[in-house]
Every structure is written in structure tokens, then in C-alpha cells.
Amino acid sequence: MIMRADVKCYYCGFVSGQVEGDPECAHPRLSLRLRAGASHFTRASRQIRCVRCGGPVFLDEIETIRHVHDVNQPAFAGR
């Protein structure tokens, strides 16, 4: 199961990007996608900050993504 959330600023409300990962893994890896026009995240004391104003951010609109696997069904052979 994958979780996805917007990285949103407390001060200005700007959405700097999205973070995505599997929280159930023993050592979860997060994927960070920047919004178009955002060139980098400001890092202060190992924290992600807003790219517009440098303010603190939080995860907003968290959603669970379930991957649907395609099932190949054999072609109907009988008539």
C-alpha cells in the first residue's frame, strides 16, 4: 500500500510538491516530487521547508493508493 500527500506550507498555503512512500516498510523510502516551477526545497536542520517563503510545512490531503494488478485471462477456447 502506498501513501501520497501534498507538502503544504503553514504560513502561505503554497503546495511545494508531493511525497509518496510505503509506511509499512521496515525502512521506508519516500519519493519527493516537486511542483512545476519549484527548483529545490530549503533544508534547515534536516527539515523540509516551503520553497516560496521558507515556512514550516505539513502533509495535507493524505491518500492511500492501491495498485491494481492486471490479470491475464485465457482466451475463451470453447464454442
N, C-alpha and C positions, 0 to 999 in steps of 0.2 A: 504494500500500500504506500502510495506517495502522497505527501502533503505539499501544498503550494500556498504561498501567502504573499501579499503586497508588502513592500517595505515603505512605510508611510511616516512622515515627519509629524512630531507632536506640535511643533511651532507653526509651520506654514502649510501643512497638509499635503505637501508635494509627495507624489509616489515616485521614489527613485528607481525602483525596479521590483523584481520578484525573486523570492528564494524558494527553492524546491529541494526536497530530500525525503528519505525514508527514516522516520524517527524510531522505528522498531529495530534497526540495525544496531549491533554492538558498538560499532564505530561509525556513526552516521556521517555521511559526506553531504554537504549542502551545495547545490548549484545556484549561482547567483547570476541573474540576467538583468542587465542594466536597461533602463528605459532609453528610447531613442533620444539622442541629444545629451545624455549624461555620459561624461567621459571617464569618471572614476568616482570611487567612494572615498570620503575623507576618513582616515582612521586615526582615532585618538584613543590611546590606551587600549588598543585591540578591540574597539567598538566600532560598529558601522554607524556613520553619521549621514545626515541629509546632504545630497550633492548641491542643493540650491542654497541653503542657509547655514549648514553645518550643525543643525539642531539634532536632538536625540530622535531616534526612530522606534517604531513598534511594528509588529506584524499584524496586518489587517486583512480581513476577508480571507480567512484560512479555509481552504477547501481540500477535500480528500479526493484523490484521483485513483480510480481503479482501472487497471489495464485489462482490456478485453482481448482474449486470445482467439485468433481465428481457428475454427475447427474445420478441417478439410473432410467433407463428407464424400464417401464414394458415390460415383455416378449410378443412377438407377439402371440396373442391368436387366431386370425382368420386364416383360411386356405381357 
